[in-house]
Amino acid sequence: MTQTSVRSTKNIDRQTPVVEESETMLPLENGDRLSRPEFHDRYLAMPHVKKAELIEGIVYMPSPVRFVPHAEPHSNIIGWLWNYRIATPGVRLGDNATVFLDGDNEPQPDALLRIENGGNSQITDDDYIQGAPELVVEIAASTASKDLHDKKKAYRRNGVQEYMVWQINKQRLHWFTLNEGKYVSLEPDENGVVRSLVFPGLWLAVPALLSGDLAQVMAVLQEGINSPEHAEFVGILSGESGNGD
């Protein structure tokens, strides 16, 4: 006698076909108000969607990316950070990585730097970032309001130590550092160079970046990488790695 599975019996009683969960799940829509677990489940069910974020409980799905106001400056920031990452073992760079912050926030920042061992974030078993990376960068072509308000608030509350927003249309770069629970601006020196407090040696020639003088951007970064404070930082990171912290 052939036994009928419970699932098959239920299907016979219903007289309806089985529908996979991904087919019944509601799609993400711009402006939806969701919890992070529900947002993440819906996002996973929509593999054709390349970028969606949950910021303060609201879903944001950006428009297609244009070259001049976003793609090119994005690549310039990634190149700057990539060179620092190469010179700094123990630091990892992410490009559009999903970050689990709190119950209302799952951003996908344009770029991030995190300390691998002893930092404030971890890699989950399913390969997402859990917790606050030490540095987050956003390219604000047309999203400055969100990046400088709701995202800034979420990153601050969750302990992102440094947050950079490059406003392309206004040709302005904001670099904030967390100080006693508040973001304060890192100010450039007399040469227009801003120095990270969290990542020693990560120096940025802001006027050169804004004018497109990438050779000068890289020259100033190399000065930072050659500095004693960067060498000391690399030694600290190596010591943490060696102790397995």
Salt bridges, closest charged atoms under 4 A:
ASP32 OD2 - ARG42 NH1 3.52
GLU38 OE2 - ARG42 NH2 2.73
GLU53 OE1 - LYS146 NZ 3.59
GLU53 OE1 - LYS151 NZ 2.94
GLU56 OE2 - LYS153 NZ 3.86
GLU56 OE1 - ARG157 NH2 2.74
ASP95 OD1 - HIS74 NE2 3.05
ASP102 OD2 - ARG157 NH2 3.02
GLU106 OE1 - ARG36 NH1 3.53
GLU106 OE2 - HIS40 ND1 2.80
ASP110 OD1 - LYS51 NZ 3.29
ASP110 OD1 - HIS70 NE2 3.45
ASP110 OD1 - HIS74 ND1 3.73
GLU116 OE2 - ARG92 NH1 3.48
GLU116 OE1 - ARG114 NH1 2.66
GLU138 OE2 - LYS151 NZ 2.92
ASP147 OD1 - LYS151 NZ 3.59
ASP189 OD2 - ARG195 NH1 2.62
